[in-house]
Amino acid sequence: MSSCQDCVRLYEPFKNMSSDSKPFVMPNLPGEIKMTGAQVPYFLKENIDNDLTQLMKRAQESGIVVNSFYELEPAYADYYTKVLGRKARHIGPLSLCNRGNEEKS
């Protein structure tokens, strides 16, 4: 589960919006990430607890693999590990792993 999903689930910022098309700022995340109620997936709005969400929660207990590196997004990496208390292993960017040196720059 991503930091945005956690924020939506924890703070439900879409609840008090007058319209699904009106943007809101994701609370407590670094930067100013905006979403609309229409962009929030139904399973987060309804707080659905099924086999898939249980599997995702169990998988996160061991940590997640992130397709980025700490130096690129330190504020979000710190938020995920220090504020949410989750483990993350930054291994990215994976999109560069099968390219020649001239294509990576």
C-alpha positions, 0 to 999 in steps of 0.5 A: 500500500502506498503512502497516499493510500495510507493517508486516504485510509487514515484521514479520509480527506474526501469525506467532507468534500461537497463534490467528488470533482473538488480537489483536496490536499493529501494530509500529512504527506510531504509536498502538496499532493492533490486528488479529487474524490473521484480519483480515490478507489472505491475500496478505500472509500468503502474501507473494504476488508477482503482477502486481497486487502488482508494479503496486502497488509500481511505482505507489508509487514515484511517490508516493500520493494520500492522502484526508486532510490532514497536520494531521489525522494528522501522526504517520502522515503522518510515519511514511509519508514519513520511516520508510518513505521514501515520497512522499505527497500529502495532498489530503483530505478529498475527501468534502467537495469537492462540498458547499455551505459549510453542509454542510462544517462 
